[in-house]
Amino acid sequence: MTVSDLFTFKDERTKVLHFTWFAFFVSFFTWYNMAPMATTMLSELNWLTTEHIAALGILNVALTIPARIVIGSLLDKFGPRVVYSGLLMIMSIPAFVFAFGDTWAQIAISRLILGSIGASFVIGIRMVSEWYPPKDVGFAEGIYGGWGNFGSAAAAMILPWLGLTLFGGDNGWRYALALTGLFCLIYGIIYYYAVRDTPDGKVLLKPKRTGAMEVSSWGIWFS
Protein backbone atom coordinates (compact mmCIF):
# COMPACT_ATOMS: atom_id res chain seq x y z
CA MET A 1 0.00 0.00 0.00
CA THR A 2 1.29 3.46 -0.94
CA VAL A 3 0.16 7.03 -0.46
CA SER A 4 -1.24 7.08 -4.00
CA ASP A 5 -3.60 4.26 -3.03
CA LEU A 6 -5.34 6.67 -0.68
CA PHE A 7 -6.69 8.54 -3.69
CA THR A 8 -8.21 5.46 -5.31
CA PHE A 9 -11.70 6.39 -4.21
CA LYS A 10 -13.40 3.74 -6.34
CA ASP A 11 -11.77 1.08 -4.18
CA GLU A 12 -14.20 0.19 -1.40
CA ARG A 13 -11.38 -0.53 1.03
CA THR A 14 -10.04 2.99 0.56
CA LYS A 15 -13.55 4.41 0.89
CA VAL A 16 -14.04 2.62 4.22
CA LEU A 17 -10.71 3.96 5.48
CA HIS A 18 -11.66 7.54 4.63
CA PHE A 19 -15.12 7.26 6.14
CA THR A 20 -13.61 5.74 9.27
CA TRP A 21 -10.83 8.24 9.89
CA PHE A 22 -13.34 11.02 9.41
CA ALA A 23 -15.59 9.39 12.03
CA PHE A 24 -12.61 9.52 14.38
CA PHE A 25 -12.02 13.14 13.36
CA VAL A 26 -15.62 14.03 14.25
CA SER A 27 -15.26 12.21 17.56
CA PHE A 28 -12.18 14.18 18.58
CA PHE A 29 -13.60 17.42 17.20
CA THR A 30 -16.51 16.95 19.59
CA TRP A 31 -14.50 15.55 22.50
CA TYR A 32 -12.15 18.54 22.58
CA ASN A 33 -14.74 21.22 21.93
CA MET A 34 -14.50 22.73 25.42
CA ALA A 35 -10.84 23.81 25.58
CA PRO A 36 -10.96 26.52 22.88
CA MET A 37 -14.20 27.92 24.33
CA ALA A 38 -13.21 27.83 28.02
CA THR A 39 -12.31 31.52 28.34
CA THR A 40 -15.52 32.52 26.60
CA MET A 41 -17.53 30.31 28.94
CA LEU A 42 -15.83 31.95 31.93
CA SER A 43 -16.79 35.41 30.72
CA GLU A 44 -20.36 34.52 29.76
CA LEU A 45 -21.32 32.37 32.76
CA ASN A 46 -20.96 34.55 35.85
CA TRP A 47 -20.98 31.60 38.25
CA LEU A 48 -18.32 29.58 36.41
CA THR A 49 -14.80 29.70 37.87
CA THR A 50 -11.37 28.48 36.83
CA GLU A 51 -11.79 25.66 39.37
CA HIS A 52 -14.90 24.56 37.50
CA ILE A 53 -12.98 24.52 34.22
CA ALA A 54 -10.22 22.43 35.79
CA ALA A 55 -12.81 19.98 37.12
CA LEU A 56 -14.42 19.74 33.68
CA GLY A 57 -11.03 18.89 32.22
CA ILE A 58 -10.77 15.94 34.59
CA LEU A 59 -14.35 14.85 33.94
CA ASN A 60 -13.63 14.98 30.22
CA VAL A 61 -11.32 11.95 30.45
CA ALA A 62 -12.71 10.14 33.50
CA LEU A 63 -14.85 7.64 31.57
CA THR A 64 -12.62 7.17 28.54
CA ILE A 65 -10.85 4.00 29.69
CA PRO A 66 -13.97 2.31 31.15
CA ALA A 67 -15.84 3.25 27.97
CA ARG A 68 -13.18 1.57 25.82
CA ILE A 69 -13.67 -1.66 27.75
CA VAL A 70 -17.43 -1.51 27.22
CA ILE A 71 -17.04 -0.57 23.56
CA GLY A 72 -14.65 -3.49 23.07
CA SER A 73 -17.32 -5.90 24.30
CA LEU A 74 -19.95 -4.29 22.07
CA LEU A 75 -17.62 -4.57 19.08
CA ASP A 76 -17.40 -8.31 19.56
CA LYS A 77 -21.17 -8.56 19.62
CA PHE A 78 -22.39 -6.03 17.04
CA GLY A 79 -19.41 -5.13 14.85
CA PRO A 80 -17.72 -1.76 14.22
CA ARG A 81 -20.27 -0.23 11.83
CA VAL A 82 -23.18 -0.36 14.26
CA VAL A 83 -21.08 0.54 17.30
CA TYR A 84 -19.37 3.53 15.65
CA SER A 85 -22.66 4.87 14.31
CA GLY A 86 -24.39 4.32 17.63
CA LEU A 87 -21.62 5.97 19.64
CA LEU A 88 -21.61 9.09 17.48
CA MET A 89 -25.38 9.48 17.56
CA ILE A 90 -25.66 8.84 21.31
CA MET A 91 -22.81 11.22 22.16
CA SER A 92 -24.60 14.01 20.33
CA ILE A 93 -27.01 14.16 23.29
CA PRO A 94 -24.46 15.14 25.99
CA ALA A 95 -22.84 17.46 23.44
CA PHE A 96 -26.13 19.36 23.09
CA VAL A 97 -26.72 19.36 26.86
CA PHE A 98 -23.23 20.72 27.49
CA ALA A 99 -23.71 23.43 24.90
CA PHE A 100 -26.96 24.72 26.37
CA GLY A 101 -26.49 23.78 30.05
CA ASP A 102 -27.17 26.52 32.60
CA THR A 103 -26.25 24.72 35.83
CA TRP A 104 -23.11 23.06 37.12
CA ALA A 105 -24.89 19.70 37.30
CA GLN A 106 -25.94 19.85 33.66
CA ILE A 107 -22.51 20.86 32.43
CA ALA A 108 -20.56 18.48 34.65
CA ILE A 109 -22.65 15.37 34.00
CA SER A 110 -22.84 15.97 30.26
CA ARG A 111 -19.05 16.53 30.14
CA LEU A 112 -18.48 13.30 32.05
CA ILE A 113 -20.66 11.28 29.68
CA LEU A 114 -19.21 12.98 26.62
CA GLY A 115 -15.76 11.73 27.58
CA SER A 116 -16.94 8.27 26.50
CA ILE A 117 -16.57 9.37 22.89
CA GLY A 118 -12.84 8.86 23.33
CA ALA A 119 -13.56 5.14 23.02
CA SER A 120 -14.08 5.73 19.30
CA PHE A 121 -10.39 5.00 18.74
CA VAL A 122 -10.75 1.26 19.31
CA ILE A 123 -13.72 0.99 16.95
CA GLY A 124 -11.82 2.34 13.98
CA ILE A 125 -8.81 0.16 14.71
CA ARG A 126 -11.10 -2.87 14.51
CA MET A 127 -12.74 -1.66 11.31
CA VAL A 128 -9.42 -0.98 9.58
CA SER A 129 -8.02 -4.36 10.64
CA GLU A 130 -11.03 -6.06 9.08
CA TRP A 131 -10.44 -4.40 5.72
CA TYR A 132 -6.66 -4.42 5.39
CA PRO A 133 -4.23 -7.36 5.23
CA PRO A 134 -1.41 -7.59 7.78
CA LYS A 135 1.15 -6.11 5.37
CA ASP A 136 -0.90 -2.92 4.97
CA VAL A 137 -2.80 -2.61 8.25
CA GLY A 138 -0.09 -0.62 10.05
CA PHE A 139 -0.03 2.07 7.37
CA ALA A 140 -3.82 2.20 7.22
CA GLU A 141 -4.15 2.48 11.00
CA GLY A 142 -1.56 5.27 10.96
CA ILE A 143 -3.73 7.19 8.50
CA TYR A 144 -6.78 6.50 10.65
CA GLY A 145 -5.15 7.60 13.91
CA GLY A 146 -3.24 10.55 12.48
CA TRP A 147 -6.05 12.26 10.61
CA GLY A 148 -8.54 11.33 13.30
CA ASN A 149 -6.50 12.94 16.06
CA PHE A 150 -6.33 16.10 13.96
CA GLY A 151 -9.94 16.66 15.00
CA SER A 152 -8.75 18.11 18.32
CA ALA A 153 -6.53 20.63 16.54
CA ALA A 154 -9.35 21.49 14.15
CA ALA A 155 -11.63 22.20 17.11
CA ALA A 156 -9.06 24.61 18.56
CA MET A 157 -8.77 26.44 15.24
CA ILE A 158 -12.38 26.47 14.06
CA LEU A 159 -14.69 26.65 17.08
CA PRO A 160 -13.57 30.08 18.39
CA TRP A 161 -14.11 31.55 14.94
CA LEU A 162 -17.53 29.93 14.68
CA GLY A 163 -18.57 31.11 18.12
CA LEU A 164 -17.24 34.65 17.97
CA THR A 165 -17.41 35.54 14.29
CA LEU A 166 -19.94 33.40 12.46
CA PHE A 167 -22.60 33.09 15.16
CA GLY A 168 -21.57 36.06 17.31
CA GLY A 169 -23.69 37.44 20.11
CA ASP A 170 -23.82 36.33 23.73
CA ASN A 171 -24.72 32.74 22.85
CA GLY A 172 -22.41 32.28 19.89
CA TRP A 173 -20.18 29.92 21.87
CA ARG A 174 -23.19 27.75 22.69
CA TYR A 175 -24.12 27.37 19.03
CA ALA A 176 -20.54 26.51 18.15
CA LEU A 177 -20.49 23.75 20.78
CA ALA A 178 -23.90 22.52 19.67
CA LEU A 179 -22.65 22.30 16.12
CA THR A 180 -20.21 19.57 17.17
CA GLY A 181 -23.14 17.56 18.51
CA LEU A 182 -24.97 18.06 15.23
CA PHE A 183 -21.92 16.78 13.35
CA CYS A 184 -21.93 13.67 15.53
CA LEU A 185 -25.59 13.00 14.93
CA ILE A 186 -25.49 13.49 11.17
CA TYR A 187 -22.23 11.64 10.59
CA GLY A 188 -23.36 8.73 12.74
CA ILE A 189 -26.26 8.24 10.34
CA ILE A 190 -24.01 8.66 7.30
CA TYR A 191 -21.46 6.16 8.59
CA TYR A 192 -24.13 3.53 9.20
CA TYR A 193 -25.22 3.55 5.56
CA ALA A 194 -21.82 4.23 3.98
CA VAL A 195 -19.69 1.31 5.18
CA ARG A 196 -19.72 -2.41 5.80
CA ASP A 197 -18.00 -4.37 8.56
CA THR A 198 -16.02 -6.59 6.20
CA PRO A 199 -15.16 -6.88 2.50
CA ASP A 200 -16.81 -9.44 0.22
CA GLY A 201 -15.96 -12.99 1.13
CA LYS A 202 -14.93 -12.21 4.69
CA VAL A 203 -17.17 -12.94 7.65
CA LEU A 204 -17.04 -10.82 10.79
CA LEU A 205 -15.88 -13.19 13.49
CA LYS A 206 -17.81 -12.96 16.72
CA PRO A 207 -17.09 -14.91 19.90
CA LYS A 208 -19.53 -17.63 20.78
CA ARG A 209 -19.63 -16.30 24.29
CA THR A 210 -18.94 -12.84 25.62
CA GLY A 211 -18.33 -11.74 29.18
CA ALA A 212 -15.81 -12.29 31.94
CA MET A 213 -13.87 -15.53 32.26
CA GLU A 214 -15.33 -17.83 34.88
CA VAL A 215 -12.83 -18.75 37.60
CA SER A 216 -13.77 -22.06 39.19
CA SER A 217 -10.45 -22.99 40.80
CA TRP A 218 -6.98 -21.64 41.62
CA GLY A 219 -5.52 -23.84 38.93
CA ILE A 220 -7.21 -21.93 36.11
CA TRP A 221 -4.86 -19.01 36.69
CA PHE A 222 -1.93 -21.21 35.63
CA SER A 223 -3.61 -23.06 32.74
N, C-alpha and C positions, 0 to 999 in steps of 0.2 A: 504493500500500500504506500502511495506517495501523496504529496500535497495536491498534485493535480487531480487525484481521484476524488478529492473533496468537492470538486466542481462538476462531477458527473451526476447531475441531478436526476437523470432518468434512471439511475441505479437505485433500487428500493433500499438497499443497505445504506447508501449514502444519505438518502432522504430520511431514514429513521434516525441516523446519527444527528443530522441537523435539527430535526424536530425535538430530539431528546436533549441536546445541549441547550437549546433555547428554552426548554422546560426548566432546566436547571438555572439558566439565566433569570427567568421570571421568578423562580423561587428565591434566589439570592437578592434580586432587585426588591422583592417584597420584604424579605427577612431583615435587610439592612436599611429599611426606609426611615427609621427613627433618627439615626445619627446625624444626617445632614439637616434635619429639621428641629433638632433639640433646642438650639438657641431661640428659634422662633417660637417654639412651644413655651419656653420659659418666659418670653416677653408677652405672649398672648394669654396664658393661663396664670392669673395672679397668685393662685395658691400653689403652683408647682415650684419646687426648689431644685437646686443642684443635687441634693441628696435623693430626691425622687428620680432624677435622671440616672444617677448612678445605680439605684435599685433596679430601674427598668433595664439597664444594661446587663445586670446579672440575670434578671428574669428572662431576658431574651435568649439565653443559652441554657437555662436550667433544665429544660425538657428535651434538649436535642439528642443526648445519648440515649435516654430511655425510649424516645420516639424511634430511634434507629433500630432498636431491638424489636419493638412492636412492628415496625414497617418490614423488617426482615422476615418476620413470621407471616405477615400478610402477603409478601411477595411469593413465598412458597405455596401459598394457598390460591391466590388469585392471579398472579402474574404481574409484570411491571406496567403494562398498559393501563389496566384498571386501577392499580394502586397509585400510579403517578397522577392520572386524571382525577381520581378521588381526592388525593391529598391537596392538589391545587385548588379544586373547587371548595373543599371544606375549609381550607385556610383563608379563603376570601372572607369568611364570616368574621374571624377575629381581626382581620385587617380593617374591615369596615367599622367594627366596634372601636378599635383603637383610634381610628381617624376621627370619629365623631363622639368619643367618650368625653364626659364632663366631670366625672368623679375619679378619684384615685382607684377605687375598686374596679371600675370599668376598664381603665387604662392598664392597670397592673395585671388583671386576670387575662385580658385579651393579649397583652404582650407575652405573658407566660405561655399561653396556648399557641401563639403564633411562632414561638421558637421551635415548635415541632416541625416546621417546614424545612428546617435544616436536615431532616432525615431524607430529603429528596435525593441527596448524593448517592445513597446506596441503591436507589431504584434505577437510576440511569446506568450505574455500573453493571447492574444485572442485565438491563436491556441491551447495552452495547456488547456484553459478553455473549449474549444469545445470537447476535447478528454477525459477529466477526470471529474469524478463526484465530487460534492462538498466536500465529505469526504476525497478525495485524492488530490484535485486541489492545496491546499496550499503547500503540499510536492513537487508536480511536478513542480510548479512554482518556488519553492526554488532551485530545481535542475537546472531549466532553467536559472534563474538569476545568480546563483552562478557560474556555469561553464561558462556561457556566459561572465560574467564580467572578468573572468580569461584571456580573450583574450587580455586585456590591459597589464596585467603582462607578458603574453607570448611575446607580441610585444617588451617590454623592455628587455627581456632576449634573444630573438632570432634575432631580426633585426640587432643589432650591429655586431653580429657574421657573419650574412649573408653578410652585407655590407663590413666589413673589412677583413674577412677571406675567405669566400667562393667565393664571387665575386672579391673582392680586387680592386686595381687600383683606379684612380681618380674618376671614376663614380660608384664605387661599392655601395655607399649609394643610388644612384638613382635606381639601379636595385633592391635593397632590398625593397625600397618603392614601386616600380612598381609591385613587386611580390605580395604585398597585394591587389593591384587592380586586378591582375590576379586571385587570390583566390576568390575575390568577384564575378568576372565574371563567373568563372567555377562553383562555388558552387551555384550561383543563378540558373543556368541551372539545376544542379543536384537536387536542392530542388524542383523545379517546377515538375519534373517527379517522385520524390521519395515519396511525401506525398499527402494526401487529406485533405480537410478542415474539414471534419467531419467523424465519424465512420459510419458503415452501420446502416441504420435505423434512422439516425438523419439528419435533414435538416438544412442547414445553414440559420439562420434567418436574413433577410435583411429588413430594414425599407422600408415602402411603399413610404416614401418621405424623402429625405435628404436635408440638408441645414439649414439655420438659422431660428429660430422661428419668425413668423410674429407677430409684435406687432401692434394691431389695436386700442387699447385704454389703458388708465391708469389702468383700472380694471384687465387687463390680468396679471399684475404683482402680483396680490393678489389672483388669481384663482388657 
